[in-house]
């Protein structure tokens, strides 16, 4: 069993989701005119979304918490893995310090069937939950106006519940050869840039 874990909204500049409320109503898009919104807003607070995606089913388990620390992460992790007890569980996550606290390490020692796999720095896109965070941000949060943290949390919970009525796993569409070919192309282009810059100095 593979579970991908993240606890923030990456598309909001790595800040927790907040509850902006515009000082004026958003003017909708019309023929010949784009949507218009004021630049200023009133912030009503923030919440931290912890989410886990089960890779083979696409189901998401999520919780909103007021803080984002090792205690919160461990409490969330225990709930996220509970439905998969008795199985080997591989958790894909980033290198955030809250994932490696002494309490988390002690819990992992007592639960040897749970294994952590950290994504390399700068490679968070490998973690499939990042795709899901992008989707929830676009579909339920980014253009929203929330009068309170409670309203925001309700929107997030409703979205997760709706997502899980028909979850679908994410699948890679590029082959390994296609990915490696792109990596080689980028490496070649970077080498050309470096060589050109060296000639100019």
Backbone as CSV, one residue per row, in Angstrom:
resi,resn,N_x,N_y,N_z,CA_x,CA_y,CA_z,C_x,C_y,C_z
1,UNK,0.851,-1.168,0.000,0.000,0.000,0.000,0.899,1.232,0.000
2,UNK,0.643,2.147,-0.918,1.414,3.391,-0.999,0.485,4.559,-0.704
3,UNK,0.924,5.410,0.232,0.169,6.599,0.600,1.077,7.806,0.398
4,UNK,0.581,8.833,-0.277,1.326,10.076,-0.464,0.777,11.116,0.503
5,UNK,1.663,11.796,1.231,1.242,12.706,2.297,1.799,14.105,2.064
6,UNK,0.981,15.106,2.355,1.420,16.501,2.317,0.538,17.269,3.276
7,UNK,1.059,18.362,3.851,0.203,19.167,4.717,0.451,20.646,4.533
8,UNK,0.014,21.124,3.389,-0.055,22.548,3.078,-0.694,22.683,1.711
9,UNK,-0.951,23.901,1.297,-1.437,24.108,-0.064,-0.316,24.723,-0.870
10,UNK,0.339,23.914,-1.654,1.533,24.363,-2.363,1.239,25.468,-3.369
11,UNK,0.049,25.489,-3.942,-0.242,26.508,-4.938,-0.514,27.882,-4.320
12,UNK,-0.546,27.952,-3.013,-0.729,29.242,-2.357,0.609,29.714,-1.806
13,UNK,1.631,29.646,-2.621,2.970,30.091,-2.296,3.457,29.452,-1.004
14,UNK,3.177,28.185,-0.845,3.582,27.409,0.320,3.096,28.008,1.633
15,UNK,1.989,28.714,1.609,1.370,29.197,2.835,0.157,28.331,3.097
16,UNK,-0.259,28.236,4.349,-1.490,27.497,4.603,-2.659,28.220,3.953
17,UNK,-3.723,27.478,3.636,-4.863,28.155,3.036,-5.413,29.207,3.985
18,UNK,-5.698,30.372,3.452,-6.257,31.409,4.300,-7.689,31.707,3.882
19,UNK,-8.314,32.594,4.619,-9.714,32.897,4.362,-9.850,34.343,3.912
20,UNK,-9.433,34.633,2.660,-9.562,36.015,2.215,-11.019,36.364,1.947
21,UNK,-11.349,37.561,2.248,-12.676,38.080,1.957,-12.459,39.429,1.283
22,UNK,-12.806,39.562,0.017,-12.566,40.784,-0.750,-13.370,41.934,-0.165
23,UNK,-12.805,43.142,-0.276,-13.521,44.318,0.246,-14.682,44.715,-0.661
24,UNK,-14.656,44.235,-1.911,-15.746,44.466,-2.858,-16.073,43.127,-3.529
25,UNK,-17.296,42.941,-3.987,-17.623,41.688,-4.659,-16.810,41.517,-5.946
26,UNK,-16.518,40.276,-6.275,-15.823,39.971,-7.527,-16.799,40.221,-8.674
27,UNK,-16.323,40.932,-9.710,-17.160,41.161,-10.890,-16.912,40.016,-11.858
28,UNK,-17.953,39.283,-12.240,-17.762,38.086,-13.061,-17.319,38.405,-14.485
29,UNK,-16.798,37.403,-15.128,-16.384,37.522,-16.522,-17.630,37.740,-17.379
30,UNK,-17.512,38.642,-18.350,-18.610,38.883,-19.289,-18.024,38.950,-20.693
31,UNK,-18.883,38.995,-21.678,-18.414,39.071,-23.053,-17.578,40.335,-23.229
32,UNK,-16.342,40.159,-23.630,-15.457,41.297,-23.869,-14.803,41.869,-22.621
33,UNK,-15.029,41.253,-21.472,-14.421,41.767,-20.235,-13.968,40.599,-19.357
34,UNK,-12.812,40.761,-18.745,-12.302,39.722,-17.856,-12.902,39.877,-16.467
35,UNK,-12.742,38.845,-15.662,-13.169,38.924,-14.270,-12.363,40.012,-13.574
36,UNK,-13.012,40.741,-12.669,-12.319,41.798,-11.940,-12.523,41.593,-10.445
37,UNK,-11.432,41.823,-9.715,-11.490,41.713,-8.264,-10.588,42.774,-7.664
38,UNK,-10.890,43.169,-6.465,-10.067,44.174,-5.806,-8.744,43.547,-5.370
39,UNK,-7.740,44.379,-5.237,-6.437,43.885,-4.797,-6.388,43.708,-3.283
40,UNK,-7.278,44.354,-2.574,-7.239,44.280,-1.114,-8.299,43.307,-0.595
41,UNK,-8.015,42.757,0.551,-8.930,41.805,1.150,-8.744,41.805,2.656
42,UNK,-9.704,41.215,3.352,-9.653,41.052,4.796,-9.357,39.586,5.061
43,UNK,-8.337,39.310,5.855,-7.992,37.924,6.176,-8.643,37.544,7.501
44,UNK,-9.352,36.416,7.491,-10.073,35.973,8.684,-9.352,34.864,9.440
45,UNK,-8.193,34.424,8.974,-7.439,33.373,9.655,-6.937,32.338,8.673
46,UNK,-6.263,31.330,9.196,-5.699,30.276,8.352,-5.985,28.908,8.951
47,UNK,-5.819,27.904,8.132,-5.879,26.520,8.587,-4.803,25.748,7.842
48,UNK,-4.431,24.610,8.372,-3.431,23.742,7.751,-4.114,22.456,7.326
49,UNK,-4.061,22.180,6.042,-4.672,20.965,5.506,-3.629,19.854,5.436
50,UNK,-3.872,18.784,6.170,-3.067,17.573,6.096,-3.844,16.617,5.192
51,UNK,-3.194,16.052,4.191,-3.904,15.152,3.277,-3.037,13.968,2.901
52,UNK,-3.693,12.817,2.731,-3.023,11.594,2.301,-3.809,10.991,1.150
53,UNK,-3.109,10.655,0.084,-3.712,10.049,-1.105,-3.300,8.586,-1.169
54,UNK,-4.275,7.690,-1.240,-3.973,6.276,-1.435,-3.752,6.076,-2.927
55,UNK,-2.533,5.720,-3.299,-2.117,5.724,-4.707,-2.940,4.773,-5.568
56,UNK,-3.240,3.568,-5.081,-3.921,2.606,-5.953,-5.409,2.875,-6.143
57,UNK,-6.029,3.682,-5.250,-7.463,3.967,-5.401,-7.758,5.424,-5.741
58,UNK,-6.854,6.335,-5.376,-7.099,7.759,-5.576,-7.883,8.395,-4.446
59,UNK,-8.233,7.619,-3.417,-8.974,8.178,-2.287,-8.082,9.099,-1.468
60,UNK,-8.705,10.145,-0.912,-7.974,11.127,-0.117,-8.558,11.158,1.288
61,UNK,-7.649,11.160,2.257,-8.038,11.375,3.646,-7.438,12.714,4.046
62,UNK,-8.229,13.602,4.619,-7.717,14.915,4.980,-8.256,15.421,6.299
63,UNK,-7.437,16.241,6.953,-7.826,16.894,8.200,-7.301,18.324,8.182
64,UNK,-8.082,19.236,8.726,-7.633,20.615,8.896,-7.296,20.834,10.361
65,UNK,-6.146,21.465,10.589,-5.699,21.722,11.952,-5.211,23.168,12.044
66,UNK,-5.301,23.752,13.243,-4.863,25.143,13.387,-3.341,25.307,13.373
67,UNK,-2.610,24.239,13.675,-1.152,24.307,13.691,-0.572,23.206,12.820
68,UNK,0.751,23.322,12.561,1.418,22.355,11.693,2.755,22.003,12.342
69,UNK,2.709,21.038,13.261,3.924,20.638,13.958,4.010,19.117,14.007
70,UNK,5.044,18.605,14.654,5.256,17.163,14.708,4.122,16.416,15.384
71,UNK,3.553,17.003,16.419,2.432,16.367,17.132,1.229,16.254,16.201
72,UNK,0.917,17.343,15.494,-0.208,17.330,14.548,0.024,16.304,13.441
73,UNK,1.261,16.286,12.910,1.571,15.353,11.831,1.424,13.914,12.286
74,UNK,1.941,13.593,13.466,1.863,12.213,13.956,0.415,11.792,14.195
75,UNK,-0.388,12.672,14.768,-1.809,12.354,14.981,-2.499,12.089,13.650
76,UNK,-2.200,12.919,12.646,-2.765,12.729,11.312,-2.291,11.412,10.702
77,UNK,-0.998,11.147,10.792,-0.427,9.927,10.211,-1.082,8.675,10.778
78,UNK,-1.281,8.648,12.089,-1.914,7.484,12.727,-3.296,7.225,12.134
79,UNK,-4.068,8.291,11.916,-5.401,8.138,11.332,-5.334,7.745,9.862
80,UNK,-4.346,8.284,9.139,-4.234,8.002,7.702,-3.879,6.545,7.431
81,UNK,-3.072,5.939,8.295,-2.656,4.551,8.052,-3.597,3.528,8.689
82,UNK,-4.467,3.971,9.587,-5.361,3.057,10.307,-6.174,2.134,9.388
83,UNK,-6.756,2.627,8.275,-7.538,1.729,7.416,-6.694,0.653,6.731
84,UNK,-5.379,0.789,6.748,-4.503,-0.139,6.043,-3.701,-1.025,6.998
85,UNK,-4.151,-1.127,8.266,-3.437,-1.931,9.253,-3.279,-3.354,8.763
86,UNK,-2.124,-3.944,9.089,-1.854,-5.312,8.675,-1.177,-5.408,7.326
87,UNK,-1.012,-4.271,6.651,-0.350,-4.241,5.348,0.966,-3.486,5.483
88,UNK,1.874,-3.739,4.547,3.057,-2.902,4.449,2.618,-1.575,3.845
89,UNK,2.964,-0.479,4.505,2.526,0.841,4.067,3.755,1.682,3.756
90,UNK,3.809,2.182,2.534,4.909,3.039,2.090,4.363,4.462,1.979
91,UNK,4.923,5.363,2.776,4.458,6.738,2.829,5.455,7.622,2.082
92,UNK,4.978,8.288,1.017,5.805,9.203,0.238,5.543,10.610,0.774
93,UNK,6.622,11.309,1.156,6.460,12.638,1.718,7.722,13.472,1.500
94,UNK,7.606,14.767,1.770,8.755,15.662,1.576,9.623,15.682,2.830
95,UNK,10.687,16.477,2.802,11.679,16.480,3.865,11.402,17.485,4.979
96,UNK,10.173,17.833,5.211,9.842,18.789,6.246,10.274,18.253,7.619
97,UNK,10.769,19.120,8.474,11.300,18.682,9.772,10.242,18.018,10.651
98,UNK,8.965,18.365,10.484,7.917,17.743,11.301,7.757,16.256,10.993
99,UNK,8.324,15.789,9.883,8.230,14.370,9.528,9.290,13.515,10.208
100,UNK,10.250,14.154,10.865,11.368,13.403,11.443,11.598,13.734,12.914
101,UNK,10.565,14.167,13.603,10.718,14.470,15.027,10.994,13.182,15.799
102,UNK,11.564,13.279,17.001,11.796,12.069,17.806,10.526,11.253,18.043
103,UNK,9.392,11.937,18.211,8.126,11.221,18.431,7.722,10.416,17.194
104,UNK,7.907,11.009,16.024,7.593,10.307,14.778,8.534,9.120,14.606
105,UNK,9.826,9.325,14.870,10.799,8.236,14.752,10.464,7.093,15.708
106,UNK,10.086,7.426,16.945,9.717,6.395,17.931,8.494,5.619,17.457
107,UNK,7.511,6.327,16.881,6.303,5.657,16.387,6.644,4.728,15.224
108,UNK,7.526,5.164,14.338,7.935,4.326,13.206,8.633,3.056,13.687
109,UNK,9.437,3.167,14.744,10.107,1.977,15.294,9.096,0.977,15.845
110,UNK,8.011,1.477,16.429,6.967,0.600,16.968,6.042,0.070,15.875
111,UNK,6.103,0.675,14.689,5.244,0.291,13.561,6.113,0.001,12.339
112,UNK,6.849,-1.112,12.363,7.827,-1.379,11.300,7.226,-1.621,9.922
113,UNK,5.925,-1.828,9.839,5.316,-2.027,8.519,5.092,-0.706,7.791
114,UNK,5.282,0.421,8.500,5.160,1.738,7.892,6.561,2.231,7.562
115,UNK,6.788,2.514,6.290,8.104,2.983,5.825,7.942,4.343,5.168
116,UNK,8.854,5.263,5.483,8.857,6.592,4.873,9.791,6.605,3.667
117,UNK,9.355,7.281,2.613,10.171,7.503,1.416,10.113,9.001,1.133
118,UNK,11.251,9.685,1.282,11.290,11.134,1.110,11.611,11.488,-0.332
119,UNK,10.863,12.456,-0.869,11.157,12.936,-2.223,12.438,13.767,-2.165
120,UNK,13.240,13.737,-3.225,14.448,14.582,-3.246,14.055,16.061,-3.205
121,UNK,14.937,16.880,-2.673,14.673,18.330,-2.635,14.456,18.831,-4.054
122,UNK,13.447,19.681,-4.216,13.128,20.236,-5.533,12.358,19.280,-6.422
123,UNK,11.935,18.153,-5.872,11.229,17.151,-6.690,9.874,16.798,-6.094
124,UNK,9.235,17.761,-5.474,7.949,17.469,-4.834,6.904,17.009,-5.845
125,UNK,7.073,17.362,-7.123,6.120,16.949,-8.161,6.022,15.428,-8.268
126,UNK,7.034,14.717,-7.768,6.991,13.247,-7.795,5.889,12.729,-6.877
127,UNK,5.606,13.467,-5.816,4.597,13.056,-4.850,3.209,13.328,-5.428
128,UNK,2.432,12.280,-5.624,1.141,12.421,-6.301,0.147,13.303,-5.550
129,UNK,0.295,13.428,-4.246,-0.633,14.288,-3.506,-0.477,15.741,-3.941
130,UNK,0.691,16.112,-4.464,0.887,17.474,-4.985,-0.099,17.755,-6.120
131,UNK,-0.349,16.758,-6.966,-1.337,16.931,-8.045,-2.711,17.208,-7.458
132,UNK,-3.050,16.453,-6.426,-4.361,16.636,-5.803,-4.470,18.017,-5.159
133,UNK,-3.414,18.476,-4.492,-3.432,19.811,-3.888,-3.629,20.882,-4.958
134,UNK,-3.013,20.692,-6.111,-3.201,21.637,-7.207,-4.663,21.664,-7.647
135,UNK,-5.274,20.492,-7.717,-6.676,20.401,-8.148,-7.610,21.052,-7.136
136,UNK,-7.462,20.744,-5.850,-8.362,21.345,-4.845,-8.171,22.857,-4.799
137,UNK,-6.942,23.312,-4.991,-6.691,24.754,-4.984,-7.436,25.422,-6.131
138,UNK,-7.317,24.852,-7.339,-7.978,25.439,-8.513,-9.496,25.346,-8.416
139,UNK,-10.000,24.205,-7.965,-11.442,23.972,-8.039,-12.238,24.452,-6.826
140,UNK,-11.584,24.577,-5.664,-12.383,24.883,-4.473,-11.886,26.050,-3.635
141,UNK,-10.639,26.479,-3.831,-10.108,27.468,-2.894,-9.684,28.778,-3.546
142,UNK,-8.928,28.716,-4.622,-8.267,29.916,-5.144,-9.209,31.089,-5.364
143,UNK,-10.318,30.892,-5.997,-11.226,32.007,-6.287,-12.307,32.173,-5.226
144,UNK,-12.169,31.420,-4.156,-13.191,31.474,-3.120,-13.064,32.681,-2.214
145,UNK,-14.159,33.049,-1.616,-14.214,34.071,-0.589,-14.802,33.404,0.642
146,UNK,-14.052,33.469,1.749,-14.447,32.741,2.942,-14.570,33.716,4.104
147,UNK,-15.736,33.746,4.727,-15.996,34.707,5.794,-15.395,34.274,7.131
148,UNK,-14.948,33.018,7.226,-14.330,32.537,8.463,-13.517,31.283,8.164
149,UNK,-12.668,30.917,9.104,-11.901,29.667,8.977,-12.868,28.483,8.928
150,UNK,-13.935,28.563,9.711,-14.931,27.487,9.740,-15.535,27.251,8.348
151,UNK,-15.806,28.327,7.625,-16.367,28.221,6.274,-15.342,27.579,5.331
152,UNK,-14.081,27.996,5.444,-13.018,27.413,4.623,-12.872,25.918,4.898
153,UNK,-12.833,25.541,6.168,-12.694,24.127,6.524,-13.879,23.331,5.996
154,UNK,-15.067,23.901,6.083,-16.261,23.231,5.556,-16.135,23.002,4.056
155,UNK,-15.619,23.995,3.314,-15.428,23.867,1.866,-14.428,22.735,1.568
156,UNK,-13.337,22.705,2.323,-12.312,21.669,2.118,-12.890,20.292,2.400
157,UNK,-13.606,20.144,3.501,-14.203,18.836,3.857,-15.208,18.390,2.801
158,UNK,-16.041,19.335,2.344,-17.020,19.002,1.302,-16.315,18.545,0.025
159,UNK,-15.226,19.215,-0.317,-14.492,18.858,-1.525,-13.910,17.451,-1.403
160,UNK,-13.311,17.140,-0.268,-12.736,15.803,-0.053,-13.832,14.745,-0.137
161,UNK,-14.961,15.021,0.519,-16.075,14.068,0.482,-16.544,13.854,-0.957
162,UNK,-16.678,14.929,-1.716,-17.097,14.829,-3.121,-16.054,14.059,-3.941
163,UNK,-14.772,14.378,-3.744,-13.691,13.690,-4.462,-13.790,12.176,-4.246
164,UNK,-14.036,11.767,-3.007,-14.038,10.348,-2.666,-15.287,9.601,-3.126
165,UNK,-16.292,10.308,-3.674,-17.449,9.593,-4.228,-17.084,8.896,-5.529
166,UNK,-16.056,9.403,-6.229,-15.612,8.787,-7.474,-14.106,9.005,-7.653
167,UNK,-13.306,8.462,-6.715,-11.865,8.711,-6.802,-11.238,7.934,-7.953
168,UNK,-10.203,8.515,-8.518,-9.464,7.834,-9.585,-7.979,7.999,-9.296
169,UNK,-7.209,6.939,-9.425,-5.765,7.082,-9.203,-5.128,7.901,-10.318
170,UNK,-4.067,8.630,-9.972,-3.298,9.352,-10.972,-2.392,8.343,-11.674
171,UNK,-2.244,8.497,-12.978,-1.348,7.598,-13.707,-0.365,8.428,-14.513
172,UNK,0.877,7.957,-14.545,1.894,8.604,-15.362,1.591,8.316,-16.818
173,UNK,1.676,9.330,-17.665,1.434,9.105,-19.084,2.730,9.048,-19.877
174,UNK,3.795,9.596,-19.335,5.089,9.562,-20.022,5.826,8.271,-19.664
175,UNK,6.518,7.713,-20.640,7.321,6.523,-20.377,8.657,6.946,-19.762
176,UNK,9.351,5.989,-19.189,10.670,6.263,-18.617,11.601,6.815,-19.681
177,UNK,11.562,6.230,-20.871,12.435,6.697,-21.959,12.129,8.154,-22.329
178,UNK,10.844,8.528,-22.360,10.479,9.915,-22.683,10.988,10.881,-21.612
179,UNK,10.857,10.501,-20.358,11.320,11.355,-19.259,12.836,11.516,-19.320
180,UNK,13.548,10.407,-19.515,15.008,10.466,-19.569,15.488,11.261,-20.786
181,UNK,14.758,11.164,-21.896,15.125,11.952,-23.084,14.997,13.445,-22.790
182,UNK,13.957,13.851,-22.067,13.792,15.254,-21.701,14.893,15.705,-20.744
183,UNK,15.263,14.834,-19.818,16.352,15.168,-18.890,17.645,15.387,-19.657
184,UNK,17.940,14.496,-20.613,19.160,14.649,-21.420,19.129,15.937,-22.232
185,UNK,17.974,16.280,-22.791,17.835,17.513,-23.567,18.110,18.737,-22.687
186,UNK,17.533,18.747,-21.489,17.755,19.862,-20.568,19.232,19.941,-20.190
187,UNK,19.841,18.789,-19.900,21.269,18.788,-19.556,22.110,19.353,-20.700
188,UNK,21.794,18.970,-21.926,22.530,19.466,-23.101,22.368,20.980,-23.225
189,UNK,21.141,21.472,-23.068,20.885,22.908,-23.184,21.577,23.698,-22.074
190,UNK,21.593,23.165,-20.868,22.283,23.832,-19.771,23.780,23.882,-20.045
191,UNK,24.322,22.773,-20.538,25.760,22.736,-20.859,26.094,23.785,-21.922
192,UNK,25.231,23.920,-22.941,25.452,24.936,-23.979,25.445,26.339,-23.379
193,UNK,24.490,26.612,-22.480,24.417,27.926,-21.844,25.669,28.207,-21.021
194,UNK,26.100,27.232,-20.261,27.296,27.404,-19.436,28.517,27.639,-20.314
195,UNK,28.640,26.850,-21.398,29.769,27.017,-22.302,29.746,28.398,-22.973
196,UNK,28.562,28.849,-23.405,28.442,30.174,-24.026,28.801,31.284,-23.038
197,UNK,28.363,31.133,-21.787,28.692,32.141,-20.779,30.182,32.161,-20.472
198,UNK,30.818,30.985,-20.506,32.259,30.912,-20.242,33.045,31.592,-21.350
199,UNK,32.560,31.485,-22.599,33.249,32.130,-23.731,33.158,33.646,-23.635
200,UNK,32.025,34.143,-23.099,31.800,35.571,-23.031,32.598,36.262,-21.945
201,UNK,33.140,35.509,-20.979,33.865,36.174,-19.887,35.333,36.263,-20.104
